[in-house]
Amino acid sequence: MAVPTSVSIQNLSGKYNLNKKLGNDPDALLAMQGLGFIKRKAIGKVAVTMHLSQAQGADGVYRISAKNMVGDKQMSAEERILDWQVREAESPVGKVQAKTELTSAGKIADAFLASGWDSADVIHGFATGDGWTLEQVWGFANVAGEKRHVRKLVCVKGKERKDFTLVYDYVN
């Protein structure tokens, strides 16, 4: 389902389902990050739903709370503060160091990550884990004729780089 016009990069709040037909299969990404075979195959077989809640604090900085569900089980919960400060977090792939910001797509150096967005503003993140790095950009793009929430990701492990696009359907 298309994202309504009331939803923007400054107001991502809502429920989104990963559309496995319109985006890339996340299996290779999760493998690069060290997630085990059984968990990856389970993710591939069931619905992946993301619940986002976004608010702007009194300090003017946006915060996003994300709860990721695989089937009826919570896979992860995370808080992102969009101030580009490094924070340690526990994730399904172990401890990560991550930072996130609200920025302009034009400021993103990587051409794959910077292109194809419906608006100038995007959410940009960078994380490091056990031998890998992940740079990602969240925003909205026209996919299959509809405005959809899209995440572009670049994962690097050693000399290997893989680009991924995840597309989400808006539920409510």
C-alpha positions in Angstrom: 0.0 0.0 0.0 1.2 3.5 -0.8 2.4 5.8 1.9 -0.1 8.6 2.5 0.9 12.2 1.9 0.7 12.9 5.7 3.8 10.6 6.2 7.1 12.3 5.6 10.8 11.9 6.6 10.0 14.1 9.6 7.0 11.9 10.5 7.7 8.3 9.7 5.3 7.0 12.4 3.4 3.9 11.3 3.4 0.2 10.6 5.2 -1.1 7.5 5.6 -4.5 6.0 8.7 -5.6 4.1 7.7 -6.2 0.5 10.0 -9.1 -0.5 8.9 -8.9 -4.2 9.8 -5.2 -4.8 13.1 -5.1 -2.9 16.2 -7.3 -2.5 16.2 -10.5 -0.5 17.9 -9.5 2.8 19.5 -12.9 3.3 22.9 -12.0 1.8 23.0 -8.8 4.0 22.2 -10.7 7.1 24.8 -13.4 6.2 27.5 -10.7 5.8 26.6 -9.4 9.3 26.9 -12.9 10.8 23.3 -13.8 11.4 22.9 -17.6 11.5 21.5 -19.7 8.7 18.4 -20.8 10.6 17.3 -17.3 11.6 18.0 -16.0 8.1 15.8 -18.7 6.6 13.0 -18.0 9.1 13.1 -14.3 8.1 12.8 -15.3 4.5 9.7 -17.4 5.1 7.6 -15.1 7.3 6.2 -11.6 7.3 8.6 -8.9 8.5 6.8 -5.9 10.0 8.3 -2.6 11.3 6.6 -0.4 13.8 8.0 3.2 13.7 7.3 6.0 16.1 9.0 9.4 15.5 9.0 12.5 17.5 11.0 15.7 17.8 12.4 16.4 21.2 12.4 19.8 23.0 16.1 20.1 21.8 14.9 20.0 18.2 16.4 16.6 17.5 14.3 13.8 16.0 14.1 10.4 17.7 12.8 7.2 16.1 11.7 4.1 18.0 11.6 1.0 15.9 10.3 -2.4 16.7 10.9 -5.1 14.1 8.7 -8.2 14.1 9.3 -11.4 12.3 6.0 -13.2 12.2 4.6 -12.7 15.7 8.0 -12.5 17.4 9.9 -9.3 18.1 13.3 -9.5 16.4 14.7 -6.2 17.6 13.8 -2.9 19.2 16.0 0.2 18.7 16.0 3.9 19.4 17.7 6.2 16.9 18.6 9.7 17.9 19.2 11.7 14.7 22.1 13.7 15.9 25.1 11.9 14.3 26.5 10.8 17.6 27.9 7.3 17.9 26.0 5.0 20.3 26.5 1.3 21.1 23.5 -0.9 20.6 22.6 -4.5 20.8 21.2 -5.9 17.6 20.2 -9.4 16.3 23.7 -9.6 14.8 25.5 -8.6 18.1 26.9 -5.3 19.4 27.1 -2.4 17.0 28.4 1.1 17.0 25.9 3.3 15.1 25.0 6.9 14.3 22.1 8.4 12.5 21.2 11.8 11.2 18.5 13.7 9.2 20.3 15.2 6.2 20.0 16.0 2.6 20.4 13.3 0.0 22.8 15.6 -1.8 25.3 15.3 1.1 25.5 11.6 0.8 28.8 10.7 -0.9 27.8 7.2 -2.2 25.9 7.5 -5.6 23.8 4.4 -5.0 22.7 5.7 -1.6 22.1 9.3 -2.7 19.9 8.7 -5.8 16.3 8.0 -6.4 14.6 9.8 -3.5 11.3 11.7 -3.8 12.4 14.4 -1.4 15.7 16.2 -0.6 15.7 15.1 3.0 16.6 11.5 4.1 17.7 9.7 7.2 21.3 8.6 7.0 22.9 6.0 9.2 26.3 4.3 9.6 27.0 1.2 11.7 30.0 -1.0 12.4 29.8 -4.5 13.7 32.0 -7.6 13.9 34.2 -7.1 10.7 31.5 -5.2 8.7 30.2 -1.7 8.1 26.8 -0.8 7.0 25.8 2.6 5.6 22.1 3.1 5.0 19.7 5.8 3.8 15.9 5.8 4.5 13.4 7.8 2.6 10.6 7.7 0.1 10.7 6.7 -3.5 8.3 5.9 -6.3 8.3 2.1 -6.6 5.8 0.3 -8.8 3.9 3.6 -9.3 3.4 4.3 -5.6 5.2 6.3 -2.9 6.8 3.7 -0.6 9.2 3.7 2.3 12.6 2.6 1.0 15.9 1.8 2.6 19.1 1.6 0.6 22.0 -0.2 2.3 25.6 -0.7 1.5 27.3 -3.5 3.5 31.1 -3.9 3.3 33.0 -6.9 4.8 36.7 -7.1 3.9 36.9 -6.3 0.2 33.3 -7.4 -0.5 30.6 -4.7 -1.0 27.0 -5.5 -1.5 24.2 -3.0 -2.3 20.6 -3.7 -1.1 17.3 -2.0 -1.5 14.5 -2.8 0.9 11.0 -1.7 0.1 8.2 -1.4 2.6 4.4 -1.2 2.2 2.6 1.2 4.5 0.0 -0.6 6.6 -1.3 2.2 9.0 
